Each structure stands twice: as C-alpha cells, then as structure tokens.
Amino acid sequence: MRRYVCAVVAVGLLLGITASTGQAEPLFNQWTLSAGGHYTGLNDYTRKVGEYNLGLEEGMGEFGLAYLLATDRGLLVDIDGNFYDRRNILGHAKYRRGTTMAIDVDFRSMTFREGQDLLTNIEAREEINGNPGGKMMGHEVLDPGADYNTHRREVLTRIKHAITRSGDIRFLAQHRSLWREGTTQMTSTSHCITCHVESETCTRDEQSHQIEGGFEADVSEMMTVGAEVGYRRYESKSNAINREYDIAGFPPAANPGRDVEFPSRLLFSDTVLPVFVLPETEKLSGKVNVRGRFSQATSLSASLGYNTTENINQDLTASSWFGHANLATRLSRKTRLIARFTGRRVENDDPFIDIRTFREGRPGPQPSFDFTRYSTLDRRDGRGEVEVIHRLSREATIDVTGGVRVLDWSSFPDTLEGGTATTVFGEGKLRYRPSRRFTGSIRYRAAATDEPFTTSRGILEPRLKETLVRNFEDGETVHRFLYYYEREQFRTVGATTEPTLAQEVELSASIRPSPRLNLTLSLLAEFDVNNDIDTFDVERTSLRPHLNVNFLPTERVAFSGGWTLNQMTSQGPIAVALFDG
C-alpha cells in the first residue's frame, strides 16, 4: 500500500511535468548523482551509541539522486533523495506552477535502536537496626541480550492551490501518515513488598494518520488571514503482554493467617492481567492566522488555536488553547526589533480511581483509598522575548535577546502541591566579517529557573506517612507502612533534572582561503546545574567541536567532509524513595 501511494504521487508529478512543459523553454535542467559509503565499528556496548544505524559491522554504500527543472513559464520541479541503508532513506519532491500551485511530498525512513536497560540498579533490601529486613526489591531480565529496534516511516504531503484567478484566495491541504514497527523493552512490577521487576520484549505496530484543510486570503495588500482545521487518529496493534501476579502471602506455618491477610492488602494477587496496552486516540484541532504590515518597517503575525484529544479506550479528554504573536519593526536604519509572545493552557479530565477496598472481608478497619487523579499536564504556560539586532559597522553586527517564561500549575486542589516556575533567559551574539574570506561569531546564552517543575514531596513523601498514620489512629490498628496504591494520591508532581542554571558558549568561524576552498570551525560548550532544590544535585558539561571542509576542484565536482566530537560529562546523586518512603 505504501509503495502504491508513492508510485501514484510520482506518476502524478510526472504527468504534471509533461502537461505543463509543453512548449516552455527550460531555463534549468539538471540531474545530479552522488555516491559514497560508511563503515560502522562495534566496540563494547554500542546499541545506544550507534542508535540510528542498523548495527552491522560492515561497510555500506550510500547513494543520492537529484533532479531540477525550471522553465520560463514558472514551472519548477525539484526531486532529491538519499539512500543511507535500507532503513534510513530520505526523499523530497517539490512542484511549483507559478503562484497558482505548490505541492510538496516528503518521505522519511529511519531506524532507532534503544538499547537494553539491564535493571542492575534495581536491587535493594531494607535495614532494621542494622539487620536485613523482610522488604526487598529485585529484577529479572527475561530476554538478556535483546536488540530492541523500531523502524519509523513517514509520508507528508502539502498542497497550496489558488482558487481565484487573481490568486488572492488559496486552498490549503495536508496529509501525514506515520508508522512505527519493531520491538521495545517493557517492564512490569509485582507486589510492593519483595518487589519483583520483570523485563521482556514487546512488539510495536503503531500508526497515525492526520489530515488538515484550510484557506488563506489576501484581504488587502497589507494583510492576509486564514483558518485551518485538522483531524488525527492514532491506533496501536502492538501485542499486549499478560503478566501473572502470583499469590501474595507468607508461609502459613511461620505466619498463621498471613496467607489470607496479606493478599487482602494488595490490588492484584493470584491473577493474570494484560500490560503494555496503548490507547487509541482522536484529535480535533482548529486555528486562525493573521499576518500583515502596518508600514514598510513594521510587520505582525499572530495565531489562535484550540485542540481536543480523546482517549477512546478510557473516555478521557484533554484540551488546549494556544496562541502566538510576533512583531517586527525597524527602530532606525541600523537597528531592528523583534518581539515574540506565546501562550498555552492545557486542561485534562481528572478521573476518579475506584480501587479495591483495603483489607476487604477481614476483621478490623477497612479504609477506602479511592482518589481522584490530577494530571501534571494541567498548566498555563506563557513566554515572551525581545530581540534587538544592531549593525555596529559594515563589518560587525550585535544581536541581543532577553525574555521570561512562566509555567504555572497552581490549579491543583489546595491539598496538593502546585506552584509556578519562572525562567529568565538572555542571549548575546557578535558577528564579525572583515572580508569575504573570513566570518567569525561568538554567542553566549544563560537561563535561570527559580523553581523547576518538581517537588521533594512528590518523591520523598514526608507528609504522606503523617496522613496515613492519622487515618489509622485507632489503638493497636495503627499501620506504619505505605502501600503503592496509596502513593498515587500524592504523586501529582514529578521530579526533574531540568537545570536551574543553563549556560552556552559558542565560537564559530568560516574561512575561505580561495574561491574553491571553504573551512568552517565551531566549538559549542554547555554547562548545566540543578542544585538549588532539595531533591537533586546535578551537573552536566558538554563540549562539541566541529570541522567542515568544502572543496570544488572544478565546476562539476565537489568534495566535502566533516568531523564532530561530542564529549559530555554528567553526574547527579539521586535519592529514590523505596518501600515506605
């Protein structure tokens, strides 16, 4: 089916070329063929390092093909493709007929090898007064050495067609299909005490299809308006894995009655349930756009949109409002200002979780731990920035940007923890070009966040234990343990290693010793820290030098080569809550 669709698109483009060229004189008609190769060496554990190749230790050929046709009647045909290996393929076709018709078709195929989590860090046992306790956590990898990989394919088609002779009203259409097939790692956990984490292979067979349609119209020489609507559907045919939850209990001889008491405190015992079930979703979206000029020196573009996504399997809905506005103006002959603003509000259904009654059918207290789950995606997100570009001289230009982002998730109920994270960022860039043979630049960027989207309560849960003890203040029936389903009520905010201070420094230069030789050098350094909150103390340093060489010995032959090294150092001690927190 996919080959048929691509064939139809190719034939349609060729028919359009044949019908349109007729007696037109070609201004440009060129074929280009490129060939090369690559070799991958596999040393040590490379399933993550070589995550975007086939993982074969052998040389492979690469091929590229391009065709460009332009005529004096405004016809343009541009087709190019690249074959890296059988799963890494890129293709693009562009068709233009003056200002009345524009068609773009893109095909992308890639592979991703995610590596295998060996789960070696999941090995723990509690300590009571210096002695090993009964609670423990272990792991089991059922498919050691598995090579997980996913094949991703995408076809994107965009069409713009003038529906009036003057071309001031245009029809817009877009179609996008995406397929993911392969295998991935799936983990599941058994009971909360003597936790047993299992890992196994799960197949992936997912696809999504999206269509969009709309129009844009020139209401005047200075303003254009438009509107778009869209529909997207996602479904998965991946196989669900059945997990067997064994009988939860202690040896009856040593613990009389515990074989009945202990399972009554758990959600699953002596049953088989499916895991790794992905939901089907549908999304409806709409957006209005406007762009125009107030004068020759000032322009504005803005949009406002709304979308809603439904989880068909669980009858849950998420909705979002979003918008943006860009204003550009010339302050003087040498100075330009650009202001950008974006905003988004996300709201999700808050489902009520009805779980099994604690100690159902047993003597003594039987409290209910039913709760409402609040989504961490509920938020209001606003961002604004101002950029000023100023030409210091014929050789030098300076670019300064400053802005702020406010992320608010304080819409949670008062009993839960919300808050606001504010990020202030700035960037400065100096570009210097004394001659055509040399261009250099230096750039510095810094961003400081006073309260990342995190909380120590969401991890260490100090108040959860206090709440639980109060619930059981009934003489001898006080329970001092926390059970995994009880934590769900408090896990409304997740941890993050997002930096509280992020800095970037970039140096770059382009050198042209001769008209046929060009050298490009750059160095990007990144420094991130997250040490202003109780949970983490994370540092990350990255250095990325780059060299690229282009050489044209003749007008018909070109050689290019490059070298890049990414060296990253990261460290971060983490406190993870186990058992009763």
C-alpha positions as CSV (number, residue, x, y, z in Angstrom):
1,M,0.0,0.0,0.0
2,R,2.8,2.4,0.9
3,R,4.6,1.6,-2.4
4,Y,1.4,2.2,-4.3
5,V,0.9,5.6,-2.7
6,C,4.4,6.7,-3.5
7,A,4.0,5.4,-7.1
8,V,0.8,7.4,-7.6
9,V,2.5,10.6,-6.3
10,A,5.5,10.1,-8.6
11,V,3.3,9.4,-11.6
12,G,1.1,12.4,-10.8
13,L,4.2,14.7,-10.7
14,L,5.5,13.3,-14.0
15,L,2.1,13.9,-15.7
16,G,2.0,17.4,-14.3
17,I,5.5,18.0,-15.7
18,T,4.6,16.6,-19.1
19,A,1.4,18.6,-19.4
20,S,2.9,21.8,-18.2
21,T,6.2,21.9,-20.0
22,G,4.6,21.7,-23.5
23,Q,6.4,24.3,-25.4
24,A,8.0,26.0,-22.4
25,E,11.8,26.6,-22.7
26,P,13.8,25.1,-19.8
27,L,15.9,27.6,-18.0
28,F,17.5,24.9,-15.9
29,N,17.5,21.1,-16.4
30,Q,20.0,19.1,-14.3
31,W,20.5,15.6,-12.9
32,T,22.9,15.0,-10.0
33,L,24.1,11.6,-8.8
34,S,26.1,11.2,-5.7
35,A,27.7,8.1,-4.2
36,G,29.7,7.3,-1.1
37,G,29.9,4.9,1.8
38,H,30.2,4.5,5.5
39,Y,31.6,2.0,7.9
40,T,30.4,1.3,11.5
41,G,32.7,-0.3,14.0
42,L,31.1,-2.1,17.0
43,N,33.1,-2.0,20.2
44,D,31.8,-2.5,23.7
45,Y,28.1,-1.9,24.2
46,T,27.1,0.1,21.1
47,R,23.4,-0.4,20.9
48,K,22.9,3.0,22.4
49,V,25.9,4.7,20.9
50,G,25.0,3.6,17.4
51,E,21.3,4.1,18.0
52,Y,20.4,5.3,14.5
53,N,22.1,2.6,12.3
54,L,21.5,-1.0,11.6
55,G,24.1,-2.2,14.0
56,L,26.0,-4.1,11.3
57,E,29.8,-4.1,11.4
58,E,30.4,-3.7,7.7
59,G,30.8,-1.1,5.0
60,M,27.7,0.1,3.2
61,G,27.2,2.2,0.2
62,E,25.3,5.5,0.1
63,F,23.6,6.9,-2.9
64,G,21.9,10.2,-3.7
65,L,19.8,11.3,-6.7
66,A,18.5,14.8,-7.5
67,Y,16.7,16.4,-10.5
68,L,15.9,20.1,-11.0
69,L,13.8,21.6,-13.8
70,A,12.8,25.2,-14.2
71,T,11.1,26.8,-17.2
72,D,10.4,30.3,-18.4
73,R,6.7,29.8,-17.7
74,G,7.2,29.5,-13.9
75,L,7.3,25.7,-13.7
76,L,9.7,24.3,-11.1
77,V,10.3,20.6,-10.4
78,D,12.8,19.6,-7.7
79,I,13.2,16.0,-6.7
80,D,16.0,14.6,-4.5
81,G,16.6,11.5,-2.4
82,N,19.3,9.9,-0.3
83,F,19.8,6.2,0.5
84,Y,21.9,5.6,3.6
85,D,20.9,2.0,4.2
86,R,17.7,0.0,3.8
87,R,16.0,1.7,6.8
88,N,17.5,5.2,6.6
89,I,16.1,6.8,3.4
90,L,15.1,10.4,2.7
91,G,13.1,11.7,-0.3
92,H,11.6,15.0,-1.3
93,A,9.6,16.2,-4.3
94,K,8.6,19.8,-5.0
95,Y,6.3,21.1,-7.7
96,R,5.6,24.7,-8.5
97,R,3.4,26.2,-11.2
98,G,3.9,29.9,-10.9
99,T,2.0,31.3,-8.0
100,T,-1.1,29.1,-8.5
101,M,0.0,25.6,-7.5
102,A,2.5,24.3,-4.9
103,I,2.9,20.6,-4.0
104,D,5.5,19.2,-1.6
105,V,5.9,15.4,-0.8
106,D,8.4,14.2,1.8
107,F,9.3,10.6,2.7
108,R,11.4,9.8,5.7
109,S,12.5,6.4,6.9
110,M,14.8,5.8,9.9
111,T,15.7,3.2,12.5
112,F,16.2,3.5,16.2
113,R,18.0,1.0,18.5
114,E,17.2,1.9,22.1
115,G,19.5,-0.5,23.8
116,Q,18.5,-2.6,26.8
117,D,18.1,-1.5,30.4
118,L,19.8,-4.2,32.4
119,L,18.0,-3.2,35.6
120,T,21.1,-3.7,37.6
121,N,20.2,-0.8,39.8
122,I,17.0,-2.5,41.0
123,E,18.5,-4.5,43.8
124,A,17.7,-3.4,47.4
125,R,16.7,-4.6,50.8
126,E,15.6,-2.7,53.9
127,E,17.7,-2.5,57.0
128,I,16.2,-2.7,60.5
129,N,18.5,-1.8,63.4
130,G,21.5,-2.9,61.3
131,N,19.9,-6.2,60.3
132,P,18.3,-7.1,56.9
133,G,14.6,-6.7,56.9
134,G,11.8,-8.5,55.1
135,K,11.2,-5.9,52.3
136,M,13.3,-6.3,49.3
137,M,13.4,-5.4,45.6
138,G,14.9,-7.5,42.8
139,H,14.8,-7.8,39.0
140,E,14.7,-10.4,36.2
141,V,15.5,-9.8,32.5
142,L,13.6,-12.5,30.6
143,D,15.3,-11.7,27.3
144,P,19.0,-10.9,28.1
145,G,20.9,-9.6,25.1
146,A,17.8,-8.4,23.2
147,D,18.4,-5.9,20.5
148,Y,15.4,-3.6,20.5
149,N,14.8,-1.6,17.4
150,T,12.0,0.5,15.8
151,H,11.5,1.2,12.1
152,R,9.8,4.6,11.6
153,R,8.4,5.7,8.3
154,E,6.6,9.0,7.5
155,V,4.9,10.4,4.4
156,L,4.0,14.1,4.4
157,T,2.1,15.8,1.6
158,R,1.3,19.6,1.4
159,I,-0.7,21.3,-1.3
160,K,-1.4,25.0,-1.8
161,H,-3.7,26.0,-4.8
162,A,-5.0,29.4,-5.8
163,I,-8.8,29.1,-6.3
164,T,-9.2,32.6,-7.8
165,R,-7.7,33.9,-11.0
166,S,-6.0,36.8,-9.1
167,G,-4.6,34.3,-6.6
168,D,-5.8,36.2,-3.5
169,I,-7.7,33.2,-2.1
170,R,-5.8,29.9,-1.7
171,F,-6.8,26.4,-0.7
172,L,-4.5,24.6,1.8
173,A,-4.4,20.8,2.4
174,Q,-2.0,18.5,4.2
175,H,-1.8,14.7,4.9
176,R,0.6,13.0,7.2
177,S,0.9,9.2,7.8
178,L,3.3,7.7,10.3
179,W,4.2,4.0,11.0
180,R,6.3,2.5,13.8
181,E,7.1,-1.2,13.8
182,G,9.7,-3.2,15.7
183,T,10.4,-4.2,19.3
184,T,10.8,-2.4,22.6
185,Q,11.5,-3.2,26.2
186,M,8.6,-3.5,28.6
187,T,8.9,-3.7,32.4
188,S,6.3,-4.6,34.9
189,T,6.3,-4.8,38.7
190,S,4.7,-7.3,41.0
191,H,3.8,-6.7,44.7
192,C,5.0,-3.8,46.7
193,I,6.8,-6.0,49.3
194,T,9.5,-8.2,47.8
195,C,9.0,-6.2,44.6
196,H,9.9,-8.2,41.5
197,V,10.5,-6.2,38.3
198,E,10.4,-8.2,35.1
199,S,11.7,-7.1,31.7
200,E,10.6,-8.6,28.4
201,T,10.3,-7.9,24.7
202,C,7.1,-6.3,23.3
203,T,6.4,-5.8,19.7
204,R,5.4,-2.4,18.3
205,D,2.9,-1.9,15.5
206,E,1.6,1.7,15.6
207,Q,0.3,4.1,13.1
208,S,-1.3,7.6,13.0
209,H,-3.0,9.4,10.1
210,Q,-3.6,13.2,10.0
211,I,-5.4,15.4,7.6
212,E,-5.7,19.2,7.6
213,G,-7.5,21.7,5.4
214,G,-8.0,25.4,5.3
215,F,-7.6,28.6,3.3
216,E,-5.8,31.9,3.3
217,A,-6.9,35.1,1.7
218,D,-5.3,38.5,1.0
219,V,-7.9,40.9,2.3
220,S,-5.7,43.8,1.3
221,E,-2.2,44.5,0.0
222,M,-1.1,44.7,3.7
223,M,-3.0,41.9,5.4
224,T,-3.6,38.1,5.0
225,V,-6.0,36.0,7.1
226,G,-6.5,32.3,7.2
227,A,-8.0,29.3,9.0
228,E,-7.3,25.6,9.3
229,V,-9.0,22.5,10.8
230,G,-7.5,19.1,11.3
231,Y,-8.2,15.6,12.4
232,R,-5.7,12.9,13.6
233,R,-6.2,9.3,14.7
234,Y,-3.7,7.1,16.4
235,E,-4.0,3.3,16.9
236,S,-1.8,0.5,18.0
237,K,-1.8,-3.1,17.1
238,S,1.0,-3.9,19.4
239,N,0.6,-7.2,21.3
240,A,-0.5,-6.9,24.9
241,I,1.6,-9.0,27.3
242,N,-0.1,-10.9,30.1
243,R,1.5,-10.6,33.4
244,E,0.9,-13.3,36.1
245,Y,0.6,-11.8,39.6
246,D,1.4,-14.7,41.8
247,I,-0.1,-15.5,45.2
248,A,0.9,-12.9,47.7
249,G,1.5,-14.3,51.2
250,F,3.9,-15.6,53.8
251,P,4.4,-19.2,54.7
252,P,1.3,-20.1,56.8
253,A,3.3,-22.3,59.1
254,A,5.5,-19.4,60.2
255,N,2.9,-16.7,59.9
256,P,-0.6,-18.1,60.7
257,G,-3.3,-16.3,58.8
258,R,-0.9,-14.2,56.7
259,D,-1.7,-16.2,53.5
260,V,-5.2,-14.6,53.8
261,E,-4.3,-11.3,55.4
262,F,-1.5,-10.2,53.1
263,P,-3.4,-10.6,49.7
264,S,-6.3,-8.6,51.2
265,R,-3.9,-5.5,51.3
266,L,-2.9,-5.7,47.6
267,L,-4.7,-4.9,44.4
268,F,-3.5,-8.0,42.4
269,S,-2.9,-11.5,43.7
270,D,-3.2,-14.8,42.0
271,T,-4.4,-13.4,38.7
272,V,-3.3,-12.7,35.1
273,L,-3.7,-9.2,33.7
274,P,-2.6,-7.5,30.4
275,V,0.1,-4.9,30.5
276,F,1.5,-2.6,27.8
277,V,-1.9,-1.7,26.3
278,L,-1.7,1.5,24.3
279,P,-4.9,3.6,23.9
280,E,-6.5,4.7,20.7
281,T,-6.8,8.5,20.4
282,E,-8.5,11.0,18.2
283,K,-7.6,14.7,18.0
284,L,-9.6,17.6,16.5
285,S,-7.9,20.9,16.0
286,G,-8.6,24.4,14.7
287,K,-6.5,27.5,14.2
288,V,-6.9,31.1,12.8
289,N,-4.0,33.1,11.5
290,V,-3.4,36.7,10.5
291,R,-0.3,38.4,9.2
292,G,0.3,41.8,7.8
293,R,2.2,45.1,7.7
294,F,1.4,48.4,9.3
295,S,4.1,50.0,7.3
296,Q,7.2,49.2,5.3
297,A,9.1,48.9,8.6
298,T,6.6,47.1,10.8
299,S,5.0,43.7,10.4
300,L,2.8,41.5,12.6
301,S,1.8,37.8,12.6
302,A,-0.5,36.1,15.1
303,S,-2.5,32.9,15.5
304,L,-5.0,31.4,18.0
305,G,-5.9,27.8,18.1
306,Y,-7.7,25.1,20.1
307,N,-7.5,21.3,20.1
308,T,-9.0,18.4,21.9
309,T,-7.7,14.9,22.2
310,E,-9.8,11.9,23.3
311,N,-8.6,8.6,24.7
312,I,-11.2,6.4,23.2
313,N,-10.5,3.3,25.4
314,Q,-10.9,5.2,28.7
315,D,-13.2,8.0,27.6
316,L,-10.8,10.7,28.8
317,T,-10.3,14.1,27.2
318,A,-7.6,16.7,27.1
319,S,-8.0,20.2,25.6
320,S,-5.7,23.0,24.9
321,W,-5.8,26.7,23.9
322,F,-2.7,28.2,22.3
323,G,-1.6,31.3,20.6
324,H,1.4,33.3,19.4
325,A,2.2,36.9,18.2
326,N,5.3,38.2,16.5
327,L,6.0,41.8,16.0
328,A,9.0,43.1,13.9
329,T,9.9,46.7,13.4
330,R,12.8,48.8,12.3
331,L,13.9,51.3,15.0
332,S,16.4,53.0,12.8
333,R,18.5,52.4,9.7
334,K,20.8,50.2,11.7
335,T,18.6,48.7,14.4
336,R,15.7,46.2,14.2
337,L,13.5,44.9,17.0
338,I,11.6,41.6,17.1
339,A,9.1,40.7,19.9
340,R,7.7,37.2,20.3
341,F,4.9,36.0,22.6
342,T,3.5,32.6,23.0
343,G,0.9,31.2,25.4
344,R,-0.8,27.9,26.1
345,R,-3.4,26.5,28.5
346,V,-3.8,22.7,29.0
347,E,-6.7,21.0,30.8
348,N,-7.2,17.3,31.3
349,D,-10.0,15.2,32.7
350,D,-9.4,14.2,36.4
351,P,-10.6,10.6,36.6
352,F,-11.8,9.1,39.8
353,I,-9.9,5.9,40.7
354,D,-12.0,3.3,42.3
355,I,-9.7,0.6,43.7
356,R,-10.2,-2.5,45.8
357,T,-11.1,-1.9,49.4
358,F,-8.1,-2.2,51.8
359,R,-8.4,-5.5,53.8
360,E,-11.8,-6.3,52.3
361,G,-13.5,-9.1,54.2
362,R,-11.0,-9.0,57.1
363,P,-11.7,-8.0,60.7
364,G,-10.7,-4.6,61.8
365,P,-10.5,-1.3,59.8
366,Q,-11.3,-1.4,56.1
367,P,-10.5,2.2,54.9
368,S,-11.0,3.3,51.3
369,F,-8.1,4.7,49.3
370,D,-10.2,5.7,46.3
371,F,-8.9,9.0,44.9
372,T,-9.1,11.5,42.1
373,R,-6.0,11.5,39.8
374,Y,-4.9,15.0,38.8
375,S,-2.8,15.5,35.7
376,T,0.7,17.1,35.8
377,L,0.0,18.3,32.3
378,D,-2.6,20.8,33.5
379,R,-0.8,24.1,33.3
380,R,-0.7,27.7,32.0
381,D,2.5,28.4,30.0
382,G,3.5,31.8,28.8
383,R,6.7,33.1,27.2
384,G,7.8,36.5,25.9
385,E,11.1,37.7,24.5
386,V,12.5,40.7,22.8
387,E,15.4,40.6,20.3
388,V,17.4,43.7,19.1
389,I,19.7,43.5,16.1
390,H,22.1,46.4,15.6
391,R,24.7,46.9,12.9
392,L,27.8,48.4,14.7
393,S,29.7,48.9,11.4
394,R,30.0,47.4,7.9
395,E,31.9,44.5,9.5
396,A,30.2,43.9,12.8
397,T,26.6,43.1,13.9
398,I,25.4,42.6,17.5
399,D,22.3,40.6,18.4
400,V,20.8,40.7,22.0
401,T,17.8,38.7,23.2
402,G,16.1,38.7,26.6
403,G,12.9,37.1,27.8
404,V,11.0,35.3,30.5
405,R,8.9,32.1,30.7
406,V,6.3,31.5,33.4
407,L,4.9,28.0,33.9
408,D,2.0,27.8,36.3
409,W,0.4,24.6,37.6
410,S,-1.2,26.0,40.7
411,S,-4.7,24.8,39.5
412,F,-4.3,21.7,41.7
413,P,-6.6,21.5,44.8
414,D,-5.3,23.1,47.9
415,T,-4.5,19.7,49.4
416,L,-1.9,19.1,46.6
417,E,1.2,20.9,45.8
418,G,1.2,23.3,42.8
419,G,3.4,26.2,42.0
420,T,4.9,28.5,39.4
421,A,8.3,28.1,37.7
422,T,9.8,31.3,36.3
423,T,12.7,31.2,33.8
424,V,14.6,34.3,32.9
425,F,16.9,34.0,29.9
426,G,19.2,36.1,27.8
427,E,21.5,35.7,24.8
428,G,24.1,37.9,23.1
429,K,25.8,37.3,19.8
430,L,28.5,39.3,18.0
431,R,29.2,38.6,14.3
432,Y,32.3,40.0,12.6
433,R,33.0,39.9,8.8
434,P,36.0,42.0,7.8
435,S,36.2,40.4,4.3
436,R,34.6,37.8,2.1
437,R,37.3,35.4,3.2
438,F,36.5,35.4,6.9
439,T,33.4,35.4,9.1
440,G,33.5,34.9,12.8
441,S,31.0,34.9,15.7
442,I,30.7,34.5,19.4
443,R,27.5,33.7,21.3
444,Y,26.6,33.4,25.0
445,R,23.3,32.3,26.4
446,A,22.1,31.8,30.0
447,A,18.8,30.7,31.5
448,A,18.0,30.7,35.2
449,T,14.9,28.9,36.7
450,D,13.9,29.7,40.3
451,E,11.6,26.7,40.8
452,P,11.7,23.9,38.2
453,F,8.7,21.7,37.8
454,T,9.5,19.5,40.8
455,T,8.9,19.0,44.5
456,S,10.6,17.0,47.1
457,R,7.2,16.0,48.4
458,G,6.5,14.1,45.2
459,I,9.5,11.9,45.8
460,L,10.2,11.5,49.5
461,E,6.5,11.9,50.6
462,P,7.2,13.0,54.2
463,R,3.6,14.2,54.7
464,L,2.1,11.0,53.2
465,K,3.3,9.0,56.2
466,E,1.9,11.5,58.6
467,T,-1.5,11.5,56.8
468,L,-1.6,7.7,56.8
469,V,-0.8,7.4,60.5
470,R,-3.6,9.8,61.3
471,N,-6.0,7.7,59.3
472,F,-5.2,4.7,61.5
473,E,-5.0,6.3,64.9
474,D,-7.2,3.6,66.4
475,G,-5.3,1.9,69.2
476,E,-3.5,-1.2,68.0
477,T,-4.6,-0.8,64.4
478,V,-2.1,1.8,63.5
479,H,-0.4,0.9,60.2
480,R,3.1,2.3,59.8
481,F,3.6,1.2,56.3
482,L,2.8,2.8,53.0
483,Y,1.3,0.8,50.1
484,Y,2.0,1.5,46.5
485,Y,-1.6,2.4,45.6
486,E,-1.7,4.9,48.4
487,R,1.1,6.9,46.9
488,E,-0.9,7.5,43.8
489,Q,-2.9,10.2,45.6
490,F,0.2,12.2,46.3
491,R,2.2,11.6,43.1
492,T,0.9,14.6,41.3
493,V,4.2,16.4,40.6
494,G,7.2,14.6,39.1
495,A,10.8,15.0,39.6
496,T,13.0,16.7,37.0
497,T,16.7,17.2,36.3
498,E,15.9,20.3,34.3
499,P,18.7,22.8,35.1
500,T,18.2,25.7,37.5
501,L,21.1,27.4,35.6
502,A,22.0,26.6,32.0
503,Q,24.8,28.3,30.1
504,E,26.0,28.0,26.5
505,V,29.1,29.5,24.8
506,E,29.6,29.1,21.1
507,L,32.6,30.1,18.9
508,S,32.4,29.8,15.1
509,A,34.4,30.8,12.1
510,S,34.2,30.4,8.3
511,I,37.4,30.8,6.4
512,R,37.7,30.9,2.6
513,P,41.4,30.7,1.6
514,S,40.4,30.5,-2.1
515,P,37.3,30.7,-4.2
516,R,37.2,26.9,-4.3
517,L,38.0,26.1,-0.7
518,N,35.9,26.8,2.4
519,L,36.6,25.8,6.0
520,T,34.0,26.0,8.9
521,L,35.1,25.6,12.5
522,S,33.0,25.8,15.6
523,L,33.0,24.9,19.3
524,L,29.9,24.7,21.5
525,A,30.2,24.4,25.3
526,E,27.3,23.8,27.6
527,F,27.2,24.0,31.4
528,D,24.1,22.9,33.3
529,V,23.5,22.6,37.1
530,N,20.5,21.8,39.2
531,N,21.5,22.3,42.9
532,D,19.0,24.8,44.2
533,I,16.3,22.3,45.3
534,D,16.2,19.6,47.9
535,T,16.0,16.6,45.6
536,F,18.9,16.7,43.1
537,D,22.4,18.0,42.8
538,V,23.1,17.5,39.1
539,E,25.9,18.9,36.9
540,R,26.4,18.4,33.2
541,T,29.2,19.7,30.9
542,S,29.2,19.2,27.2
543,L,31.9,20.2,24.6
544,R,31.2,19.8,20.9
545,P,34.0,20.8,18.4
546,H,33.1,20.7,14.7
547,L,35.1,21.0,11.5
548,N,33.7,21.0,7.9
549,V,35.7,21.3,4.6
550,N,34.2,22.0,1.1
551,F,36.4,21.8,-1.9
552,L,35.4,22.4,-5.6
553,P,38.3,21.5,-7.9
554,T,36.1,22.1,-11.0
555,E,32.6,23.4,-11.6
556,R,31.2,19.9,-11.9
557,V,33.0,18.1,-9.0
558,A,32.7,18.9,-5.3
559,F,34.3,17.2,-2.2
560,S,33.0,17.8,1.3
561,G,33.9,16.3,4.6
562,G,33.4,16.9,8.3
563,W,34.3,15.9,11.8
564,T,32.4,16.3,15.0
565,L,33.1,15.2,18.6
566,N,30.5,15.3,21.4
567,Q,32.1,14.9,24.8
568,M,29.6,15.0,27.7
569,T,30.2,14.6,31.5
570,S,27.3,14.3,33.8
571,Q,26.9,13.5,37.5
572,G,24.0,13.6,39.8
573,P,23.4,11.8,43.1
574,I,19.7,10.9,43.4
575,A,17.6,9.9,46.4
576,V,14.9,7.4,45.4
577,A,12.1,6.5,47.7
578,L,11.7,2.7,48.3
579,F,9.2,0.7,50.3
580,D,7.6,3.1,52.8
581,G,9.3,6.3,51.6
